[in-house]
Amino acid sequence: MTQKKRSEEGIMGSCHSAIWSLIGCAMLFWPLDRATGQDPMDHVDLTSDEMTKPELTREELLAILSSATPDERVDLTSKRLSGLDLRNVDFKGANLRWARLNNTDLRGANLRDTILDSAWLLGANLERADLRGASLASTQMRRANLRDANLSGARIVANFQRADLRGANLSNANMGADMKNQSMGLMRTVLRMAKLDGADMRNVNAMRLDAGYASMRGVLLDNANFRGADLTGADLTKASVTGLNLSGADVSGAYLVQLIGKEKIIGLDKVKNLAEAEVE
C-alpha cells in the first residue's frame, strides 16, 4: 500500500469517526422531539455494515489487547466490534472512542477506566460489566442491558433511553451536564423510560438529567444532586432520598410516594410542578 493510499484511508476514517460523533451528540441534544414524537434515531441506518458487522474476531481482539502495557492503553478508536461475543474480556483501559459495539455481548467484561466517548453500544449486553472510572461522553447506549453493572465513579454524558440499569452501581458517578460546554445546546445524560429499580445512585451528580418516565423504584438517591433534572412521569416509589437535592427539578406526573428520608430532601420547596406529582 502506498503512503498516499494510507493517508487517504486515514483521512476517510477520521471523517467517518467525526460524522458518527456528531450523530451521537445529536441524540443527546434531541433524544426525542416531544412535539412530534419523532425520534432522531429514525434517520440513522442501523442496518448498515458500519453499525452491524465487526472487523475483528474475538481472537484477533484478544491478541491486540495482549499488547497492552501499564503505561500505554490499547488504541481501538473507531473499531467495529458489533455483534461479537466478548464476555469477560479484559479491555485493560483501552481507548474505544467512536467504536461500534452494537448488540455486542459484554457480560462480565472489564471496561474499567476505558474511554468510550462517542462509542455506539445500542442493545449491547453489559450485565455485571465493570465500568468503574470509565468515560462515556456522547455515548449511545439505548436499550442496552446494564443490570448489576458497576459504573461507580464514571464520567457519563450518555444516552440510556430505554436501557436496563436495574441493580446497577452508579454511586459517585458524574452524570451532570457540563454547563461550560453547551455552545450547541444542552447536552446531558438521558435516562428516559429507563429501568433503574434498585440501582445505587448515592452521591451521584445528575444535574439537568433527563429521566422522564424512568422507573426508579427503590433507588438509593442519598446525597445525590438532581438540580434541574427532568423527572416528569418518573416512578420513585420507596426511593431513599436523604440529602437528595431536587432544586429546580420538574416532577410533573412523578410518583414520589413511600420515600425514605423525605423530610431531608433539599429544595423540595423549589421543585417545578409539585402539585402535579403523586405525593404521599
N, C-alpha and C positions, 0 to 999 in steps of 0.2 A: 504494500500500500504506500502510495506516495505521500510526502509530507503535506502537499496541497489537499489530497483527499482526506487525510486525517484531520486537517484543520477545518475543512468544510463540514465533516461529520460532527466535530466538536462544537462548531457554531450552531448547527442544526439541533444538536442535543440540548444546548443551552437555551435555545429558543423554545423548544418543546417544554423544557422544565419551567421556563418563565410563564408560558401560557397556562400550564396546569396550576401553577402557583396562583396566578391571577384568578382563575376559575374558582379555586379553593377559597380564596379570600372573599370572592363574591358571595359564596354560600354562607359566610359568616355575617356579611353586611345585610344580606337579604335572604334568610333561610326560608321564608315563605311570605308571599305577598298576601297580607291579610285581607286586603280589599277584594282581590280577585280569586284568592285561593290557589294561585298559580305557584308552582314550585320551580325555582331556577334550575334544579337538577334535571328537569324535563328537557332542557336544552343541551345536556351532556350525553354523548353517545357512550353509554356504559357497556355496550356490547363490542366495542372496538378492541382490536388486538392490544392496543396500548393499555387498556383497562382490564383485560381478562387473561392474557397469555403471558406466562413467565419466560424470561430469557435465560434463566439458570435452573438447574435441577437442585434438589436438596443437597446432594453430594457435592456439587460444584460450589454451592454457597458455603458449606461447612469447610471446604478446602480453603476458601478465601478468608473465612473467619479465623482459621487456624494460624494465619499470619499476623494476627493482632498482637501488639506489644503493650505493656503498661503505659508507655509514653506516646503511643500513636494509635488512634482508633481506626478501624477499617472504614474505608470510604465506599458506601453503597449508594451514593447520590444517584437519584433517578432510575435505580434498578427496578425492573419489572419482575415482581415476585408474587403476582396474584395467583391464587388457587393452589399454592404449594402446601404440602404437609410439613410444617416447621415446628411441630410440637416439641417443647422442651429444649429448643435451640438456644444456646447462649450467644447473644449478639455482641457481647463484650464492649458495650458502649458505642456501637457503630454509628456512623453518620448515615441516616436513612432519609435525609432531606429529599423531598419530591419523589420518593419511592412509591410504587404502586403495590399494595398488598391486599387488594380487594378479595374478599372471600377466602383469605389465607387462614389456615389453621395454625394459630399461635398459642394454643393452650399450654400453660405452664412455661412459656418461653421467658428467658431472662432478657428483658429490654431495659434493664436498669441503666440510667444515665445516657440512654440513646438520644439521638437527635431525630425527631420525627416531624420536623417543621414542614408544612405543606405536603405531607405524605397523604396518600389515599388508602384508607382501611375500611371501605364500605363493606358491611356484612362480615367483617373479619371476626374470628373466634379467638378472643384473648382471655378466656376463662382461666382464672388463677395465674395470669401472667404477672410478672414483676416489672412495673414501670416506675419504680421509685426514682425520683430525681430526673425523670425524662423530660424532654422539651417537646411540647405539642402545640406549636403555634401555627394557626391556619390549617390544622389537621382535620381531615374529613373522616369521621367515624360513625356515620349514620348506620343505624341498625346493627352496630357491632355488639358482640357479646363480651361484656367485661365483668361477668359475675365473679365475685370474690377476687377480682384483680386488685393489685396494690399500686396505687398511684400517689402514695403519700409523698409530699414534698415536690411534686411535679409542677412544672410551669405549663399551664393549659389555657389556650385560647382556641378551642376546637369546637367542631360541630358534632354533638352526640344525639342529634334528633332521633327519637325512637330507639335509642340504644338501651341495652340491658346492663345496668350497673348495680343490680341488687347484691347487697353484701360487700360491695367494693370499698376499699380503704382510700379515701380522698383527703384524709386528715393532713393539715398543714400545706395543702396544695395552694398554689397561687393561680386562681381562675378569674381574677379580676380584669376588667377592661383597662388597657393602658391608655389613660386619658391624655397622655402627652403625644400619642402617635395615632391620631384619628383624623388625618387630613382627608381621607376618602369617605368618612362616615364612621359610625360606631361599630367597631369590630369587637365582638365579645363571645364568650363561651355560650353555646346553645345546648340546652337540655330539654327542649320542647318535646313533650309526650314521651320522655324517657322514663325508665323504671329504675328507681333508686331505693326501693324499700330496704330498710335495714342497713343502708350504707353509713359509713363513718365519715362525716364532713366536719368534724371538730376542728376549730381554728383555721378553717379554710377562708381564703379571701375570694369571695364570689361577687364582688361589687359589679353591678349592672348585668348580672347573669340573666339569661333568658331561660326560665324554667317553666314556661307556660304549660299547664295541663300535665305536668310531670307527676308521677306517683312517688311520693316521698314519705310513705308511712313508716313510722318508727325510726326515721333517720336521726343520727346524732348530729345536732347542729350547735352544740355548745360553743360559745365564743366565736362563732362564725360571723363573717362580715357579708351581709346581704343588702347593703345600702344600694338603693336604686334598682334592685332586682325586679324582674317581671315574674311574678308568681301567680298570674291570673289562672284560675281554674286548677291550681296545683293542690294535691292532697297531702297535707302534713299531719294527718291524724297520728296521735301518740308520738310525735317527734319530741326529742329532748332539746329544749331551746334556751337553757340557762345562758345568759350573756349574748344571745343572738342579736345582732344589730339589723333591724328592719327599717331604719330611717329611709323614707322616700320610696320604699318598695310598693309595688302595685299588687294588692291582694284581692282584686275583684274576682268573685266566684271561688276563691280558695277555701279549702277546708282547714280551719285552724281549731280543731277540736281535740280534747283529751291531751293537750300539750303538757309536757313535763317541764316545769320551771317557767311557766308562762309569766308569772309575776316578775321575773327577772329579765324579760325581753327588753332590749334597748330600742328606743324610738318607736314603740308601738303607737304612740300618740301622733306620730308623723308619717304613718303609712298612708298610701292612697287607696281610696275606695274600701275602707274597712267596713263600712255599712253594707257593702255588697258581698262580704265574705260570710261564710258559715262559721260563727264564733261561739264557743261554748262558754 
